[in-house]
């Protein structure tokens, strides 16, 4: 089966379309049908989020080749340095990152060293919340940072497919009661993407614009009408798209092939999200991370090749990050435990390639023997918000953070 046939087959099976709202109510829903097929005069800035869930080990992803402390702390895991792909300044990409190494050397990948935040939290859930809201209080602060970005860009003017997640678990970064996100995974039945106590809220009914009670049945009917309308538009966009490159037949490869179709469509997608899991490598890390990074590289390199050939993708950037890195020293199980700072990759046609920031010291560690971050992750976000989308970053990030100038001038 060729790649186009695969996508056409997937499009016919598509389901799982959802409107996200952590505190869903009918007043926050978007009437999708009226916006379908709306065309843009020019291609907007676009951001693709690639989440590496589980806490990717940054030290074996971007390897400090000339650092003796690295080999002392990792007598077994430092074997990954032996066939690393040098990128300059004493660093090398993991051997599995062949395609990303090529894109880096051609100037399409920005590597940001030592990314983290003050008082790091080693819980997957809490650290993910901090990254996805750009605030130390996490979900208690309200919408995700992408939801706040949409509000900064568009106010309360919602658009059906502005934010799309391809996957089963909707990231909280995309949550907004004003700008619900479409989320789907194929092939599944339709569902309403819920966070927290949404199920209880649906069961009890919601509130309309005037504050009156809305019946559970009416609420569910509106959700299904909107999801079905968006479903048709997304199916058409995917079914009409023929990829220019061969994407690998992996879950991430399929997801990014779908993202490329949505970018080239006229649906008005501005932020698209995918996720690759399995990075919680407490044991057997050499083989497990090699497998994970191989899937990332195959899918992402193909996607970047596709973007380079796509006329409407000149203002597209891809942000690759994980909720935290791993501990400097290896453990007795051939793995690493939860850590702190790690590199972040920003890549694509809109990006200024090269190395940014300063790598953290491997000898001056915090009181838990973890890396001390050198770049606040919100500086990466500020670069995207200000230099890609042209929005003020302070209301999005809840503070002033200096952009890193990762985005090339239009």
C-alpha positions as a Python dict, from the first residue, in 0.01 Angstrom:
ca = {
    (1, 'X'): (0, 0, 0),
    (2, 'X'): (146, 339, -93),
    (3, 'X'): (143, 634, 144),
    (4, 'X'): (-142, 817, -28),
    (5, 'X'): (-361, 507, -14),
    (6, 'X'): (-282, 469, 354),
    (7, 'X'): (-388, 824, 424),
    (8, 'X'): (-705, 788, 219),
    (9, 'X'): (-789, 472, 408),
    (10, 'X'): (-722, 640, 741),
    (11, 'X'): (-934, 938, 642),
    (12, 'X'): (-1230, 711, 578),
    (13, 'X'): (-1197, 569, 927),
    (14, 'X'): (-1135, 891, 1112),
    (15, 'X'): (-1312, 952, 1436),
    (16, 'X'): (-1234, 1064, 1785),
    (17, 'X'): (-1293, 1424, 1687),
    (18, 'X'): (-1341, 1635, 1993),
    (19, 'X'): (-1381, 1986, 2118),
    (20, 'X'): (-1165, 2049, 2421),
    (21, 'X'): (-1281, 2237, 2723),
    (22, 'X'): (-1154, 2169, 3072),
    (23, 'X'): (-1463, 2335, 3210),
    (24, 'X'): (-1695, 2273, 2919),
    (25, 'X'): (-2016, 2461, 2876),
    (26, 'X'): (-2233, 2530, 2573),
    (27, 'X'): (-2136, 2896, 2580),
    (28, 'X'): (-1776, 2794, 2513),
    (29, 'X'): (-1855, 2573, 2214),
    (30, 'X'): (-1788, 2684, 1860),
    (31, 'X'): (-2042, 2654, 1585),
    (32, 'X'): (-1814, 2483, 1335),
    (33, 'X'): (-2027, 2452, 1024),
    (34, 'X'): (-2022, 2823, 944),
    (35, 'X'): (-1644, 2836, 930),
    (36, 'X'): (-1571, 2527, 723),
    (37, 'X'): (-1398, 2590, 395),
    (38, 'X'): (-1297, 2944, 489),
    (39, 'X'): (-988, 3032, 284),
    (40, 'X'): (-698, 3251, 387),
    (41, 'X'): (-543, 3505, 156),
    (42, 'X'): (-198, 3427, 297),
    (43, 'X'): (-65, 3134, 497),
    (44, 'X'): (-56, 3217, 868),
    (45, 'X'): (228, 3146, 1105),
    (46, 'X'): (203, 2788, 1227),
    (47, 'X'): (344, 2600, 1522),
    (48, 'X'): (371, 2222, 1549),
    (49, 'X'): (420, 2084, 1900),
    (50, 'X'): (596, 1748, 1938),
    (51, 'X'): (577, 1628, 2297),
    (52, 'X'): (820, 1360, 2417),
    (53, 'X'): (631, 1230, 2717),
    (54, 'X'): (802, 1051, 3002),
    (55, 'X'): (1106, 1274, 3041),
    (56, 'X'): (1360, 1233, 2761),
    (57, 'X'): (1725, 1198, 2864),
    (58, 'X'): (1883, 1511, 2720),
    (59, 'X'): (2242, 1413, 2797),
    (60, 'X'): (2220, 1113, 2566),
    (61, 'X'): (2020, 1302, 2303),
    (62, 'X'): (2264, 1592, 2269),
    (63, 'X'): (2582, 1437, 2401),
    (64, 'X'): (2872, 1637, 2555),
    (65, 'X'): (3141, 1451, 2364),
    (66, 'X'): (3442, 1614, 2526),
    (67, 'X'): (3320, 1623, 2886),
    (68, 'X'): (3503, 1383, 3117),
    (69, 'X'): (3237, 1429, 3388),
    (70, 'X'): (2979, 1280, 3149),
    (71, 'X'): (3174, 956, 3112),
    (72, 'X'): (3249, 935, 3485),
    (73, 'X'): (2881, 973, 3574),
    (74, 'X'): (2771, 725, 3308),
    (75, 'X'): (3022, 444, 3272),
    (76, 'X'): (2772, 233, 3074),
    (77, 'X'): (2536, 487, 2918),
    (78, 'X'): (2822, 699, 2784),
    (79, 'X'): (2868, 430, 2519),
    (80, 'X'): (2616, 635, 2321),
    (81, 'X'): (2891, 892, 2265),
    (82, 'X'): (3105, 650, 2065),
    (83, 'X'): (2899, 681, 1746),
    (84, 'X'): (2734, 1020, 1804),
    (85, 'X'): (2694, 1265, 1516),
    (86, 'X'): (2905, 1575, 1583),
    (87, 'X'): (2737, 1914, 1553),
    (88, 'X'): (3021, 2137, 1676),
    (89, 'X'): (3123, 2302, 2004),
    (90, 'X'): (3195, 1964, 2158),
    (91, 'X'): (2842, 1823, 2118),
    (92, 'X'): (2691, 1547, 1910),
    (93, 'X'): (2343, 1418, 1831),
    (94, 'X'): (2256, 1062, 1928),
    (95, 'X'): (2344, 824, 1644),
    (96, 'X'): (1973, 757, 1580),
    (97, 'X'): (1913, 1122, 1489),
    (98, 'X'): (2055, 1092, 1138),
    (99, 'X'): (1784, 1296, 966),
    (100, 'X'): (1775, 1568, 1230),
    (101, 'X'): (2153, 1590, 1215),
    (102, 'X'): (2126, 1657, 842),
    (103, 'X'): (1865, 1927, 897),
    (104, 'X'): (2077, 2081, 1173),
    (105, 'X'): (2383, 2097, 952),
    (106, 'X'): (2169, 2260, 680),
    (107, 'X'): (2054, 2531, 922),
    (108, 'X'): (1696, 2424, 988),
    (109, 'X'): (1727, 2315, 1353),
    (110, 'X'): (1782, 2537, 1655),
    (111, 'X'): (1920, 2354, 1959),
    (112, 'X'): (1853, 2527, 2292),
    (113, 'X'): (2073, 2398, 2574),
    (114, 'X'): (1983, 2351, 2940),
    (115, 'X'): (1609, 2427, 2925),
    (116, 'X'): (1409, 2408, 3246),
    (117, 'X'): (1257, 2628, 3518),
    (118, 'X'): (1325, 2735, 3878),
    (119, 'X'): (1245, 2495, 4163),
    (120, 'X'): (1197, 2199, 3928),
    (121, 'X'): (933, 1940, 4006),
    (122, 'X'): (1023, 1575, 3934),
    (123, 'X'): (663, 1455, 3905),
    (124, 'X'): (557, 1378, 3548),
    (125, 'X'): (210, 1522, 3607),
    (126, 'X'): (315, 1843, 3782),
    (127, 'X'): (611, 1920, 3558),
    (128, 'X'): (396, 1865, 3249),
    (129, 'X'): (138, 2104, 3393),
    (130, 'X'): (405, 2370, 3445),
    (131, 'X'): (533, 2336, 3088),
    (132, 'X'): (182, 2334, 2942),
    (133, 'X'): (55, 2640, 3129),
    (134, 'X'): (389, 2828, 3149),
    (135, 'X'): (310, 2888, 3516),
    (136, 'X'): (436, 2734, 3839),
    (137, 'X'): (80, 2680, 3964),
    (138, 'X'): (-9, 2466, 3661),
    (139, 'X'): (-375, 2407, 3585),
    (140, 'X'): (-485, 2616, 3880),
    (141, 'X'): (-378, 2918, 3673),
    (142, 'X'): (-642, 2855, 3404),
    (143, 'X'): (-595, 2792, 3031),
    (144, 'X'): (-294, 2633, 2870),
    (145, 'X'): (-32, 2854, 2709),
    (146, 'X'): (-161, 2784, 2357),
    (147, 'X'): (-512, 2874, 2471),
    (148, 'X'): (-376, 3204, 2604),
    (149, 'X'): (-185, 3257, 2278),
    (150, 'X'): (-508, 3218, 2080),
    (151, 'X'): (-678, 3471, 2305),
    (152, 'X'): (-388, 3716, 2262),
    (153, 'X'): (-406, 3677, 1884),
    (154, 'X'): (-781, 3657, 1828),
    (155, 'X'): (-962, 3770, 2142),
    (156, 'X'): (-1290, 3581, 2164),
    (157, 'X'): (-1314, 3528, 1786),
    (158, 'X'): (-1305, 3149, 1763),
    (159, 'X'): (-1228, 2942, 1454),
    (160, 'X'): (-1311, 2574, 1430),
    (161, 'X'): (-981, 2414, 1333),
    (162, 'X'): (-737, 2677, 1460),
    (163, 'X'): (-589, 2433, 1715),
    (164, 'X'): (-569, 2060, 1637),
    (165, 'X'): (-424, 1765, 1828),
    (166, 'X'): (-359, 1436, 1649),
    (167, 'X'): (-361, 1175, 1922),
    (168, 'X'): (-565, 1018, 2197),
    (169, 'X'): (-477, 1237, 2497),
    (170, 'X'): (-539, 1607, 2453),
    (171, 'X'): (-249, 1812, 2601),
    (172, 'X'): (-356, 2070, 2856),
    (173, 'X'): (-147, 2330, 2670),
    (174, 'X'): (-430, 2345, 2415),
    (175, 'X'): (-711, 2399, 2666),
    (176, 'X'): (-921, 2712, 2628),
    (177, 'X'): (-1288, 2775, 2694),
    (178, 'X'): (-1280, 3046, 2426),
    (179, 'X'): (-1087, 2853, 2159),
    (180, 'X'): (-1175, 2482, 2183),
    (181, 'X'): (-930, 2247, 2013),
    (182, 'X'): (-1019, 1971, 1771),
    (183, 'X'): (-863, 1640, 1874),
    (184, 'X'): (-879, 1305, 1701),
    (185, 'X'): (-709, 970, 1666),
    (186, 'X'): (-787, 716, 1396),
    (187, 'X'): (-972, 493, 1389),
    (188, 'X'): (-1198, 566, 1686),
    (189, 'X'): (-1552, 675, 1753),
    (190, 'X'): (-1626, 1039, 1821),
    (191, 'X'): (-1577, 1153, 2174),
    (192, 'X'): (-1570, 1476, 2368),
    (193, 'X'): (-1218, 1543, 2499),
    (194, 'X'): (-1258, 1598, 2870),
    (195, 'X'): (-1033, 1718, 3147),
    (196, 'X'): (-1097, 1691, 3517),
    (197, 'X'): (-1462, 1695, 3612),
    (198, 'X'): (-1613, 1751, 3267),
    (199, 'X'): (-1807, 1426, 3284),
    (200, 'X'): (-1981, 1542, 3599),
    (201, 'X'): (-2051, 1880, 3443),
    (202, 'X'): (-2205, 1722, 3133),
    (203, 'X'): (-2414, 1491, 3346),
    (204, 'X'): (-2544, 1783, 3549),
    (205, 'X'): (-2604, 2007, 3249),
    (206, 'X'): (-2428, 2336, 3178),
    (207, 'X'): (-2495, 2708, 3151),
    (208, 'X'): (-2586, 2896, 2836),
    (209, 'X'): (-2483, 3254, 2752),
    (210, 'X'): (-2767, 3395, 2958),
    (211, 'X'): (-2682, 3178, 3257),
    (212, 'X'): (-2982, 2947, 3225),
    (213, 'X'): (-2974, 2572, 3264),
    (214, 'X'): (-2907, 2366, 2951),
    (215, 'X'): (-3022, 2007, 2941),
    (216, 'X'): (-2770, 1728, 2920),
    (217, 'X'): (-2929, 1603, 2596),
    (218, 'X'): (-2915, 1943, 2431),
    (219, 'X'): (-2552, 1986, 2534),
    (220, 'X'): (-2451, 1646, 2393),
    (221, 'X'): (-2637, 1712, 2067),
    (222, 'X'): (-2448, 2039, 2018),
    (223, 'X'): (-2114, 1871, 2087),
    (224, 'X'): (-2186, 1597, 1834),
    (225, 'X'): (-2308, 1838, 1565),
    (226, 'X'): (-1995, 2047, 1595),
    (227, 'X'): (-1761, 1748, 1608),
    (228, 'X'): (-1928, 1592, 1302),
    (229, 'X'): (-1900, 1915, 1100),
    (230, 'X'): (-1532, 1946, 1181),
    (231, 'X'): (-1484, 1576, 1108),
    (232, 'X'): (-1601, 1617, 749),
    (233, 'X'): (-1365, 1907, 689),
    (234, 'X'): (-1066, 1724, 835),
    (235, 'X'): (-1144, 1407, 639),
    (236, 'X'): (-1158, 1605, 315),
    (237, 'X'): (-828, 1779, 390),
    (238, 'X'): (-650, 1449, 457),
    (239, 'X'): (-813, 1261, 172),
    (240, 'X'): (-716, 1529, -81),
    (241, 'X'): (-351, 1545, 25),
    (242, 'X'): (-68, 1356, -144),
    (243, 'X'): (258, 1367, 52),
    (244, 'X'): (572, 1473, -133),
    (245, 'X'): (801, 1247, 71),
    (246, 'X'): (777, 896, 216),
    (247, 'X'): (674, 905, 580),
    (248, 'X'): (766, 603, 793),
    (249, 'X'): (483, 367, 886),
    (250, 'X'): (510, 446, 1255),
    (251, 'X'): (248, 608, 1480),
    (252, 'X'): (439, 937, 1481),
    (253, 'X'): (503, 915, 1107),
    (254, 'X'): (130, 875, 1040),
    (255, 'X'): (45, 1160, 1277),
    (256, 'X'): (292, 1400, 1112),
    (257, 'X'): (174, 1299, 765),
    (258, 'X'): (-175, 1401, 877),
    (259, 'X'): (-38, 1727, 1019),
    (260, 'X'): (123, 1805, 682),
    (261, 'X'): (-214, 1757, 513),
    (262, 'X'): (-383, 1993, 759),
    (263, 'X'): (-113, 2257, 714),
    (264, 'X'): (-159, 2252, 338),
    (265, 'X'): (-538, 2263, 367),
    (266, 'X'): (-748, 2577, 386),
    (267, 'X'): (-883, 2496, 732),
    (268, 'X'): (-689, 2775, 902),
    (269, 'X'): (-487, 2551, 1136),
    (270, 'X'): (-236, 2756, 1335),
    (271, 'X'): (-122, 2520, 1613),
    (272, 'X'): (-100, 2144, 1563),
    (273, 'X'): (9, 1895, 1825),
    (274, 'X'): (138, 1536, 1832),
    (275, 'X'): (300, 1324, 2101),
    (276, 'X'): (550, 1041, 2127),
    (277, 'X'): (555, 849, 2457),
    (278, 'X'): (793, 601, 2617),
    (279, 'X'): (1079, 822, 2737),
    (280, 'X'): (1064, 728, 3106),
    (281, 'X'): (1382, 520, 3082),
    (282, 'X'): (1451, 402, 3438),
    (283, 'X'): (1601, 82, 3297),
    (284, 'X'): (1756, -54, 2978),
    (285, 'X'): (1795, 300, 2848),
    (286, 'X'): (2045, 242, 2569),
    (287, 'X'): (1809, 26, 2364),
    (288, 'X'): (1485, 194, 2471),
    (289, 'X'): (1599, 546, 2393),
    (290, 'X'): (1757, 431, 2066),
    (291, 'X'): (1419, 294, 1957),
    (292, 'X'): (1230, 609, 2066),
    (293, 'X'): (1475, 849, 1904),
    (294, 'X'): (1474, 643, 1583),
    (295, 'X'): (1097, 682, 1559),
    (296, 'X'): (1125, 1054, 1632),
    (297, 'X'): (1399, 1103, 1374),
    (298, 'X'): (1233, 909, 1094),
    (299, 'X'): (901, 1089, 1131),
    (300, 'X'): (1031, 1438, 1206),
    (301, 'X'): (1300, 1439, 935),
    (302, 'X'): (1039, 1335, 677),
    (303, 'X'): (805, 1605, 803),
    (304, 'X'): (1076, 1871, 776),
    (305, 'X'): (1154, 1753, 423),
    (306, 'X'): (785, 1787, 340),
    (307, 'X'): (766, 2138, 485),
    (308, 'X'): (1064, 2247, 275),
    (309, 'X'): (870, 2155, -40),
    (310, 'X'): (542, 2308, 75),
    (311, 'X'): (500, 2667, -52),
    (312, 'X'): (255, 2761, 223),
    (313, 'X'): (476, 2642, 509),
    (314, 'X'): (742, 2911, 509),
    (315, 'X'): (628, 3042, 848),
    (316, 'X'): (607, 2702, 1018),
    (317, 'X'): (812, 2606, 1324),
    (318, 'X'): (825, 2275, 1512),
    (319, 'X'): (887, 2272, 1888),
    (320, 'X'): (1019, 1943, 2034),
    (321, 'X'): (1028, 1920, 2414),
    (322, 'X'): (983, 1690, 2713),
    (323, 'X'): (856, 1760, 3065),
    (324, 'X'): (1204, 1718, 3214),
    (325, 'X'): (1542, 1556, 3153),
    (326, 'X'): (1707, 1276, 3348),
    (327, 'X'): (1953, 1257, 3638),
    (328, 'X'): (2320, 1304, 3550),
    (329, 'X'): (2436, 971, 3694),
    (330, 'X'): (2312, 637, 3566),
    (331, 'X'): (2133, 398, 3801),
    (332, 'X'): (2195, 29, 3872),
    (333, 'X'): (1933, -79, 3616),
    (334, 'X'): (2109, 67, 3316),
    (335, 'X'): (1882, 370, 3309),
    (336, 'X'): (1840, 716, 3456),
    (337, 'X'): (1592, 859, 3704),
    (338, 'X'): (1387, 1177, 3684),
    (339, 'X'): (1598, 1488, 3637),
    (340, 'X'): (1566, 1850, 3539),
    (341, 'X'): (1712, 2052, 3251),
    (342, 'X'): (1730, 1916, 2896),
    (343, 'X'): (1776, 2046, 2541),
    (344, 'X'): (1483, 2167, 2334),
    (345, 'X'): (1472, 2159, 1954),
    (346, 'X'): (1297, 2419, 1740),
    (347, 'X'): (1307, 2337, 1372),
    (348, 'X'): (1147, 2404, 1036),
    (349, 'X'): (1141, 2664, 757),
    (350, 'X'): (1078, 2957, 994),
    (351, 'X'): (1373, 2880, 1223),
    (352, 'X'): (1723, 3023, 1256),
    (353, 'X'): (1942, 2718, 1299),
    (354, 'X'): (2234, 2674, 1537),
    (355, 'X'): (2304, 2633, 1908),
    (356, 'X'): (2147, 2868, 2161),
    (357, 'X'): (2198, 2915, 2532),
    (358, 'X'): (2462, 2755, 2752),
    (359, 'X'): (2492, 2389, 2843),
    (360, 'X'): (2456, 2332, 3220),
    (361, 'X'): (2751, 2216, 3427),
    (362, 'X'): (2780, 1843, 3492),
    (363, 'X'): (2976, 1902, 3813),
    (364, 'X'): (2793, 2195, 3975),
    (365, 'X'): (2460, 2025, 4046),
    (366, 'X'): (2162, 2100, 4268),
    (367, 'X'): (2108, 1934, 4607),
    (368, 'X'): (1946, 1633, 4437),
    (369, 'X'): (2243, 1581, 4204),
    (370, 'X'): (2050, 1718, 3907),
    (371, 'X'): (2141, 1971, 3642),
    (372, 'X'): (2076, 2340, 3710),
    (373, 'X'): (1891, 2487, 3416),
    (374, 'X'): (2050, 2770, 3219),
    (375, 'X'): (1754, 2869, 2999),
    (376, 'X'): (1398, 2916, 3120),
    (377, 'X'): (1161, 2730, 2886),
    (378, 'X'): (942, 3040, 2868),
    (379, 'X'): (1218, 3217, 2674),
    (380, 'X'): (1164, 2953, 2403),
    (381, 'X'): (790, 3015, 2418),
    (382, 'X'): (848, 3392, 2405),
    (383, 'X'): (1042, 3346, 2081),
    (384, 'X'): (749, 3163, 1929),
    (385, 'X'): (483, 3401, 2059),
    (386, 'X'): (661, 3724, 1964),
    (387, 'X'): (875, 3639, 1664),
    (388, 'X'): (658, 3377, 1491),
    (389, 'X'): (306, 3495, 1575),
    (390, 'X'): (379, 3861, 1645),
    (391, 'X'): (185, 3864, 1973),
    (392, 'X'): (290, 4012, 2309),
    (393, 'X'): (428, 3730, 2522),
    (394, 'X'): (371, 3868, 2871),
    (395, 'X'): (-6, 3800, 2888),
    (396, 'X'): (53, 3454, 2743),
    (397, 'X'): (337, 3357, 2976),
    (398, 'X'): (238, 3552, 3287),
    (399, 'X'): (567, 3740, 3300),
    (400, 'X'): (841, 3901, 3093),
    (401, 'X'): (1085, 3660, 2928),
    (402, 'X'): (1345, 3762, 2673),
    (403, 'X'): (1301, 3581, 2340),
    (404, 'X'): (1596, 3380, 2213),
    (405, 'X'): (1558, 3497, 1852),
    (406, 'X'): (1506, 3145, 1723),
    (407, 'X'): (1273, 3258, 1445),
    (408, 'X'): (1407, 3398, 1118),
    (409, 'X'): (1266, 3725, 991),
    (410, 'X'): (981, 3685, 745),
}
